[in-house]
Amino acid sequence: MKKKAWTMNPKLTLLLLFLSGLLTLPVKAQENLIRKDSIKLPSRESHVSTTDSAVTSGVSVTIPTIHPVLGKGGLQYNRFSDFSIAPYLTPRTQRSNIQFHGTGSDDINSKSRTAVATYTPAPRISLYSAATLGLVETPFFGKANYYILNGGVNYLLSSNLNAGISGMYNSNFNLIPFWSLSADLQYMAGRNLMLESSLSYMQTANNPFNLDQSAVQIDLHGRYRLTDDWFLNAYGGFPVSQKSNLPSRNLMPMMDNTHYGGTVEYWFQPTMGAEAGLIWVRDIFSGKMRPQPKLELKFRPGK
């Protein structure tokens, strides 16, 4: 059977304009800002740390996660997990070494725990790898485990603009595994606003169903600081192009990841917080956008 031809979404033009706009924004020198729910590494340099920033000036480790949603739409893929570790700029006199970190997330019907290792071979470059173990239990799918392997490199272009390349493999409950490669940008537009964008290619791996699907997707995330403890998040994403070797079958939810919505984030302790809101996602059966609740506890390493 012939594979379905690639179809290009005109929104790709908007993405290119958005990314080019970020790269041409004027950049002002500013201090290293570290949010209070991040890891603060010791520094003997003159970098001043504060706790009222929208994002830490740290290694942006984006851990792809699966969040279960209600209804027959199944499992929704979420590109951004908002986990960062600091700092980018280590003192030049300090010997670089490997750092280990851990984080966790408890959703309504799922739990996950992540271990991260980072290495800084140069002041502006950071390498990282991560492994996530997760458990999902829903009335529709029962109980199942999955794991995610993630790794990448980040380069600090300026004091408030970071670029990265990452790769990911998801076991997808040992049914239809998939992997992805992505290019990411993170821009800090002042102390209170952080913007993230990602352009990724996703592909199914070998599976017993002989299913071969792929997609190129855009994901966007904005985070705004209201106070030291309260934050607003905006999420959005859509596929630019898709293909499948079985056109009669629906695309997997992560290959048709049209979504948008917002959440409120509150950190009631430096290492523990909660995020709640509504995310509209496309139902893979009806094609309609349906609102789904997002309620998640977040855990960060202590200082």
Salt bridges, closest charged atoms under 4 A:
ASP37 OD1 - ARG35 NE 1.87
ASP52 OD2 - ARG191 NH1 3.43
ASP82 OD2 - ARG35 NH1 3.97
ASP82 OD2 - ARG223 NE 3.28
ASP82 OD2 - LYS298 NZ 3.92
ASP106 OD1 - ARG113 NH1 2.92
ASP107 OD2 - HIS67 ND1 2.93
ASP184 OD1 - ARG79 NH2 3.20
GLU196 OE1 - HIS221 ND1 2.72
ASP212 OD2 - LYS3 NZ 2.69
ASP219 OD1 - HIS259 NE2 3.93
ASP228 OD1 - ARG225 NH1 3.26
ASP229 OD1 - LYS36 NZ 2.17
GLU265 OE2 - ARG223 NH2 2.67
GLU275 OE2 - LYS294 NZ 3.68
GLU275 OE1 - LYS298 NZ 2.58
ASP283 OD2 - ARG290 NE 3.19
GLU296 OE1 - LYS294 NZ 3.76
